Amino acid sequence: QVQLVEPGGGSVQPGGSLRLSCAASGFAFSNYSMSWHRQHPGKERELVASITPTGSSTKYADSVKGRFAISRDNAHNTVYLQMNSLKPEDTATYYCYTWFGGNWGQGTQVTVSS
């Protein structure tokens, strides 16, 4: 059974930083690309960042380029999203996604507010 568990998230002031993590199990993590998505209230889920199986290639949404960094630790089946210089418009629910079977994490709330 595929599981994607996302602790973390929380509230931070504008300009602050947060790191999200997603612990995966139930599939061969190191063989699959992973990604982070987010959903603003009333809007469709959007891709934030993706990373290839070895971590050799990453992609970012224009809105987060230069501020966010996706990484992975294949030894511990975990993918991370380091978020810096956070803005109020980054407030959303963030989801981890595996391209193995199209499985989603449960989501974690990030709130950026003064």
Rosetta silent file (secondary structure, phi, psi, omega in degrees, C-alpha in Angstrom):
SEQUENCE: QVQLVEPGGGSVQPGGSLRLSCAASGFAFSNYSMSWHRQHPGKERELVASITPTGSSTKYADSVKGRFAISRDNAHNTVYLQMNSLKPEDTATYYCYTWFGGNWGQGTQVTVSS
SCORE:     score description
SCORE:     0.000 S_00000001
   1 L     0.000  126.577 -179.592    0.000    0.000    0.000 S_00000001
   2 L   -75.698  131.001  174.613    1.452    3.358   -1.054 S_00000001
   3 E  -131.576  136.703  174.210    1.719    5.923    1.704 S_00000001
   4 E  -127.523  112.651 -174.526    2.921    9.509    1.518 S_00000001
   5 E  -112.478  126.020 -174.571    3.115   11.161    4.917 S_00000001
   6 L  -119.276   85.655  170.342    3.653   14.871    5.176 S_00000001
   7 L   -73.144 -177.977  176.738    4.410   16.245    8.610 S_00000001
   8 L    91.071 -155.585 -171.286    5.497   19.851    8.802 S_00000001
   9 L    79.131 -169.620  178.132    3.768   22.850    7.372 S_00000001
  10 E   131.982 -163.549 -177.633    2.642   25.596    9.684 S_00000001
  11 E  -114.781  142.976 -179.019    2.531   29.361    9.908 S_00000001
  12 E  -150.260  154.268  176.527    5.313   31.806    9.132 S_00000001
  13 L   -79.446  155.647  175.551    5.717   35.527    8.572 S_00000001
  14 L   -53.652  137.298 -176.888    6.409   36.930    5.109 S_00000001
  15 L    90.878  -10.243 -178.977   10.060   36.512    4.239 S_00000001
  16 L   -81.994 -176.593 -177.042   10.383   33.470    6.444 S_00000001
  17 L  -130.702  152.233  172.656   11.261   29.885    5.610 S_00000001
  18 E  -145.442  151.553  172.182    9.718   26.456    6.036 S_00000001
  19 E  -122.879  124.629  174.979   10.786   22.986    5.017 S_00000001
  20 E   -96.627  147.098  174.411    8.219   20.380    4.062 S_00000001
  21 E  -130.662  155.753  179.948    8.979   16.694    4.055 S_00000001
  22 E  -140.404  112.227  179.851    7.188   13.698    2.599 S_00000001
  23 E   -94.100  122.956 -174.780    8.010   10.192    3.775 S_00000001
  24 E  -105.931  149.326  174.158    7.117    7.540    1.222 S_00000001
  25 E  -154.500  161.210  175.509    6.503    3.819    1.589 S_00000001
  26 L    92.183    3.458  175.854    4.941    0.944   -0.313 S_00000001
  27 L  -156.698  169.395 -178.229    6.801    1.373   -3.597 S_00000001
  28 L   -79.180   84.831 -171.842   10.332    1.592   -4.990 S_00000001
  29 H   -50.964  -44.681 -172.705   10.822    5.243   -4.147 S_00000001
  30 H   -69.698   -6.951 -179.282   14.183    5.649   -5.859 S_00000001
  31 H   -95.345   -4.235 -170.461   12.704    4.585   -9.210 S_00000001
  32 L  -128.710  143.566  170.426   10.115    7.339   -9.516 S_00000001
  33 L   -64.692  151.609  178.122    9.916   11.064   -9.964 S_00000001
  34 E  -129.476  159.155  178.934    8.318   12.973   -7.142 S_00000001
  35 E  -152.883  162.029  172.641    6.676   16.360   -6.999 S_00000001
  36 E  -115.898  139.178  178.245    5.060   18.933   -4.765 S_00000001
  37 E  -129.822  163.480  174.918    1.792   20.613   -5.642 S_00000001
  38 E  -141.831  157.896 -179.058   -0.313   23.203   -3.895 S_00000001
  39 E  -136.752  120.873  173.447   -3.920   24.235   -3.871 S_00000001
  40 L   -84.906  151.038 -179.611   -5.293   27.638   -2.979 S_00000001
  41 L   -54.846  129.478  177.076   -8.877   27.733   -1.692 S_00000001
  42 L    77.911    5.863 -179.036  -11.328   27.559   -4.567 S_00000001
  43 L  -122.779  167.201  179.533   -8.629   26.947   -7.153 S_00000001
  44 L   -76.617  154.473  176.610   -7.198   23.937   -8.939 S_00000001
  45 L   -67.094  139.070 -177.941   -4.147   22.128   -7.649 S_00000001
  46 E  -127.737  148.497  177.942   -0.958   23.364   -9.313 S_00000001
  47 E   -72.738  131.818  177.119    2.513   21.916   -9.738 S_00000001
  48 E  -101.855  -49.593 -176.961    5.139   23.634   -7.598 S_00000001
  49 E  -159.437  150.727  176.675    8.256   21.529   -8.165 S_00000001
  50 E  -137.298  159.368 -178.400    9.322   18.123   -9.434 S_00000001
  51 E  -144.938  138.653 -179.285   12.436   15.981   -9.174 S_00000001
  52 L   -75.036  168.557 -174.577   13.649   12.995  -11.170 S_00000001
  53 L   -54.808  -39.864 -179.143   14.420    9.625   -9.524 S_00000001
  54 L   -89.304   -7.640 -176.603   18.116   10.305   -8.974 S_00000001
  55 L    83.893    7.433 -175.052   17.601   13.972   -8.172 S_00000001
  56 L   -75.087  -19.028 -177.808   19.669   14.996  -11.182 S_00000001
  57 L  -137.888  136.961  178.071   16.950   17.197  -12.618 S_00000001
  58 E  -132.401  155.478  175.975   14.410   19.512  -11.035 S_00000001
  59 E  -137.166  150.311 -177.601   11.709   21.807  -12.360 S_00000001
  60 E  -136.224  149.805  168.655    9.842   24.680  -10.752 S_00000001
  61 L   -66.554  146.925 -178.827    6.790   26.794  -11.308 S_00000001
  62 L   -56.753  -33.372 -175.301    7.745   30.314  -12.325 S_00000001
  63 L   -68.096  -16.661 -177.249    6.110   31.661   -9.185 S_00000001
  64 L  -120.088   -3.005 -178.658    8.583   29.854   -6.909 S_00000001
  65 L   -57.285  134.595 -179.874   11.793   29.806   -8.947 S_00000001
  66 L    84.304  -10.816 -179.606   14.738   31.050   -6.948 S_00000001
  67 L  -115.392  -34.547 -177.555   12.821   30.738   -3.656 S_00000001
  68 E  -108.611  150.709  175.780   11.919   27.055   -3.368 S_00000001
  69 E  -139.473  125.717  176.501   14.145   23.992   -3.672 S_00000001
  70 E   -97.406  141.771  177.367   13.043   20.388   -4.037 S_00000001
  71 E  -149.273  169.626  179.702   15.373   17.589   -2.990 S_00000001
  72 E  -146.106  154.181  176.002   15.208   13.922   -2.113 S_00000001
  73 E  -124.844   97.514 -175.656   16.950   11.351    0.052 S_00000001
  74 L   -69.010  -22.616  177.479   16.554    7.975   -1.592 S_00000001
  75 L   -69.598  -25.145 -178.611   18.198    6.217    1.345 S_00000001
  76 L  -118.759   13.719  175.705   15.337    7.380    3.550 S_00000001
  77 L    50.015   47.172 -176.501   12.523    7.457    0.970 S_00000001
  78 E  -133.653  140.656  174.279   11.874   11.115    1.616 S_00000001
  79 E  -118.802  144.206 -175.427   11.344   14.150   -0.570 S_00000001
  80 E  -122.596  156.882  169.993   11.700   17.702    0.714 S_00000001
  81 E  -134.466  107.665  175.201   10.570   21.176   -0.264 S_00000001
  82 E   -87.910  122.297 -176.124   12.640   24.006    1.154 S_00000001
  83 E  -117.446  117.081  179.606   10.651   27.227    0.942 S_00000001
  84 L  -117.135  164.480  178.572   12.446   30.530    1.443 S_00000001
  85 L    48.333   48.115 -175.249   11.387   34.156    1.109 S_00000001
  86 L   -65.118  145.221 -179.258    7.800   33.114    1.622 S_00000001
  87 L  -119.434  157.921  177.295    5.020   35.403    0.461 S_00000001
  88 H   -55.807  -32.543 -179.510    1.370   35.617    1.514 S_00000001
  89 H   -72.930   -6.993  172.959    0.412   34.201   -1.894 S_00000001
  90 H   -81.439   -7.832  177.295    2.289   31.013   -1.016 S_00000001
  91 L   -60.265  122.844 -175.561   -0.447   30.287    1.518 S_00000001
  92 E  -176.265  173.055  167.496   -2.011   27.017    0.384 S_00000001
  93 E   -93.357  128.374 -176.535   -2.347   23.347    1.125 S_00000001
  94 E  -104.737  135.642 -176.810    0.751   21.540   -0.133 S_00000001
  95 E  -124.485  138.636  170.919    0.628   17.972   -1.428 S_00000001
  96 E   -88.852  146.123 -176.857    3.319   15.431   -2.127 S_00000001
  97 E  -141.535  136.864  172.332    2.811   13.310   -5.264 S_00000001
  98 E  -112.783  139.132  178.297    4.435   10.200   -6.654 S_00000001
  99 L   -76.406   -0.948  169.891    4.322    9.316  -10.292 S_00000001
 100 L   -80.132  103.543  176.430    3.985    5.678   -9.177 S_00000001
 101 L    71.081    5.689  177.401    0.278    5.099   -9.616 S_00000001
 102 L    63.922   45.993 -178.463   -0.533    8.787   -9.230 S_00000001
 103 E   -94.584  143.861 -178.951   -0.734    8.743   -5.440 S_00000001
 104 E  -112.848  150.823  167.033   -1.115   11.848   -3.275 S_00000001
 105 L   -76.414  177.184 -176.069   -0.182   12.686    0.280 S_00000001
 106 L   -80.558  -13.413  179.760   -2.845   13.938    2.652 S_00000001
 107 L    93.939  148.034  177.491   -1.731   17.551    2.331 S_00000001
 108 E  -140.109  138.003 -174.185   -0.252   20.004    4.794 S_00000001
 109 E   -85.229  132.609  172.602   -1.289   23.605    5.355 S_00000001
 110 E  -120.256  125.398  179.774    1.195   26.437    4.903 S_00000001
 111 E  -122.974  125.491  179.139    0.116   29.901    6.008 S_00000001
 112 E  -115.422  111.005 -173.168    2.196   33.010    5.358 S_00000001
 113 L  -157.378  146.609  175.533    0.873   35.982    7.271 S_00000001
 114 L   -93.631    0.000    0.000    2.051   38.827    9.425 S_00000001
